[in-house]
């Protein structure tokens, strides 16, 4: 890390607290604060303080209800910014608003951050297997997400929520393998929500809302 870089003051994109950093690309005060925001954006976990949106007040999920519910979620995410910062501080013993580059850490007497490994042969082998079997899995499932049971969009870009991905029924970290029987079709959003700890029931409910907003209220039936 170059020590001649200017020390910037940047507000955390999640909780709004000002970070002092030499790294121009740093936008979150901590990794935990970032994931709290991502989980809130999935509109499943609500706020760390326990505040949640009452979804029952917006049923049935017609087009107007979807718009009002999304606005309520956005308001919750905005009003409870400080809750995410407080939760991140309480859960991370090394939480700091100071620069976290290796030069600054050395000045504070801390060790260097663990460097990301440039090559991960095992992960690359797994990715190769997934690519080889992806077409067979998508065709077998008829391009239907096996988490929310709504159709994916084969023409969607890979960053779009409706893009079809291949998900592991039993996660690799839990002992799952790349056998085709352990693979299933999933929306990109459903896959990420599941990896963030959301239950299948929560994912299905939110997926119906997203699908209704994208295709009209009749498209989710």
C-alpha positions in Angstrom: 0.0 0.0 0.0 1.4 3.4 -1.0 1.7 5.6 2.1 1.6 8.9 0.0 -2.0 8.4 -0.9 -4.3 11.1 0.6 -6.3 10.2 3.7 -10.0 10.4 2.7 -13.1 10.8 4.8 -15.9 8.7 3.3 -19.4 7.9 4.7 -20.2 4.3 5.1 -22.7 3.3 2.4 -24.6 1.2 5.0 -24.6 3.1 8.4 -23.4 6.5 7.3 -20.5 6.7 9.8 -17.4 8.5 8.4 -14.5 6.3 7.6 -10.9 7.5 7.3 -9.2 5.6 4.6 -6.4 5.7 2.0 -8.3 3.2 -0.2 -10.6 5.0 -2.6 -12.7 2.0 -3.2 -13.6 1.4 0.4 -17.3 2.3 0.9 -18.2 0.3 4.1 -17.0 0.6 7.6 -16.8 -3.2 8.0 -17.6 -6.3 6.2 -20.4 -7.1 8.7 -22.0 -3.7 8.2 -22.0 -4.4 4.4 -23.7 -7.7 4.8 -26.3 -6.2 7.2 -27.2 -3.8 4.4 -27.3 -6.5 1.7 -29.5 -8.6 3.9 -31.8 -5.6 4.5 -31.9 -5.0 0.7 -33.1 -8.5 0.2 -36.1 -7.3 2.3 -36.1 -10.4 4.4 -34.2 -9.7 7.6 -35.5 -6.3 8.5 -33.3 -4.4 11.0 -30.9 -5.7 13.6 -33.0 -4.0 16.3 -35.9 -6.2 15.3 -38.0 -3.7 13.3 -39.7 -5.3 10.4 -42.3 -4.3 7.7 -45.8 -5.9 8.3 -46.3 -7.6 5.0 -49.8 -8.6 5.8 -50.9 -5.0 5.5 -50.1 -5.1 1.8 -52.0 -8.1 0.7 -53.2 -9.1 -1.9 -50.0 -8.4 -3.8 -51.3 -6.3 -6.7 -49.1 -3.9 -8.7 -49.9 -1.0 -6.3 -49.3 -3.1 -3.2 -45.9 -4.2 -4.6 -44.9 -0.5 -5.1 -46.1 0.5 -1.6 -44.4 -2.5 0.0 -41.1 -1.8 -1.7 -41.3 1.9 -0.6 -41.9 0.7 3.0 -38.8 -1.6 2.8 -36.7 1.3 1.4 -37.9 3.6 4.2 -37.0 0.9 6.9 -33.5 0.5 5.4 -32.9 4.3 5.4 -34.3 5.1 8.9 -32.4 2.3 10.6 -28.9 3.1 9.3 -27.5 3.6 12.8 -28.7 0.2 13.9 -26.5 -1.5 11.4 -23.5 0.5 12.5 -24.2 -0.4 16.2 -24.7 -4.1 15.4 -21.4 -4.2 13.4 -19.5 -2.6 16.3 -20.9 -5.0 18.9 -20.2 -8.1 16.8 -16.7 -7.2 15.5 -14.0 -6.8 18.3 -11.6 -5.2 15.8 -14.2 -2.7 14.5 -12.6 0.6 13.6 -13.4 3.7 11.5 -9.7 4.3 10.9 -8.0 3.2 7.7 -7.5 -0.5 7.4 -4.7 -0.6 4.9 -1.6 -2.6 5.8 0.5 0.5 6.3 -2.0 2.0 8.8 -2.4 -1.3 10.5 1.4 -1.6 11.0 1.5 1.9 12.5 -1.2 0.8 15.0 0.8 -2.4 15.8 -1.7 -4.7 14.1 -0.8 -7.5 11.7 -1.3 -7.4 8.0 -4.7 -8.3 6.6 -4.8 -11.8 5.2 -4.1 -11.6 1.5 -6.5 -13.1 -0.9 -5.0 -16.1 -2.7 -4.6 -15.5 -6.4 -5.1 -19.1 -7.4 -7.6 -21.6 -5.9 -7.2 -24.8 -7.9 -10.0 -26.6 -6.1 -12.5 -23.8 -6.6 -11.5 -23.7 -10.3 -12.1 -27.4 -10.7 -15.5 -27.0 -9.0 -16.4 -24.1 -11.3 -15.4 -26.2 -14.3 -17.7 -29.0 -13.2 -20.6 -26.6 -12.6 -20.2 -25.2 -16.2 -20.1 -28.6 -17.7 -23.3 -29.7 -15.9 -25.1 -26.3 -15.9 -27.0 -26.9 -19.2 -28.1 -30.3 -18.2 -29.4 -29.1 -14.8 -31.3 -26.1 -16.4 -32.8 -28.3 -19.0 -33.8 -31.0 -16.5 -35.6 -28.3 -14.3 -37.2 -26.6 -17.3 -35.5 -23.3 -16.3 -37.8 -23.2 -13.2 -36.2 -22.0 -9.9 -36.3 -24.9 -7.5 -36.3 -22.6 -4.5 -39.3 -20.3 -5.3 -40.7 -22.4 -8.2 -41.0 -19.4 -10.5 -39.5 -19.4 -14.0 -36.1 -17.9 -14.6 -35.1 -15.8 -17.6 -32.5 -17.5 -19.8 -32.0 -14.2 -21.7 -31.3 -12.1 -18.5 -27.8 -10.8 -17.9 -25.8 -12.6 -15.2 -26.2 -9.7 -12.8 -30.1 -9.6 -13.2 -32.2 -11.1 -10.4 -34.0 -13.5 -12.8 -30.8 -14.9 -14.3 -30.7 -18.7 -13.9 -27.9 -20.1 -11.8 -27.0 -23.6 -10.5 -27.4 -24.0 -6.8 -26.3 -26.8 -4.5 -29.1 -28.4 -2.5 -26.6 -29.5 0.1 -24.0 -26.8 0.4 -20.3 -27.7 -0.3 -19.3 -26.5 3.2 -21.8 -28.9 4.6 -20.4 -31.9 2.8 -22.3 -31.5 -0.5 -20.7 -32.4 -3.8 -21.1 -31.5 -7.5 -23.1 -34.5 -8.4 -26.0 -33.6 -10.7 -28.5 -34.9 -8.2 -27.2 -32.3 -5.7 -27.6 -29.4 -8.3 -30.7 -27.4 -9.0 -31.8 -24.3 -10.9 -32.2 -21.1 -9.0 -32.7 -17.4 -9.6 -29.5 -15.4 -9.0 -31.4 -13.5 -6.3 -32.8 -16.6 -4.6 -29.4 -18.2 -4.6 -27.8 -15.1 -2.9 -30.7 -14.8 -0.4 -30.2 -18.5 0.6 -26.5 -18.0 1.0 -27.3 -15.0 3.3 -29.3 -17.3 5.7 -32.9 -16.6 4.5 -35.3 -19.5 4.8 -37.0 -21.0 1.7 -40.3 -19.7 2.8 -39.0 -16.1 3.1 -37.3 -16.4 -0.3 -40.5 -17.6 -2.0 -42.6 -14.8 -0.5 -40.2 -12.1 -1.7 -39.7 -13.8 -5.1 -43.5 -13.6 -5.7 -43.3 -9.9 -5.1 -40.3 -9.4 -7.4 -41.9 -11.6 -10.1 -45.2 -9.7 -9.8 -43.4 -6.3 -10.1 -41.5 -7.5 -13.2 -44.4 -9.3 -15.0 -47.6 -8.0 -13.5 -49.7 -9.4 -10.8 -51.0 -12.3 -13.0 -47.5 -13.5 -13.8 -46.9 -15.0 -10.4 -49.8 -17.4 -10.5 
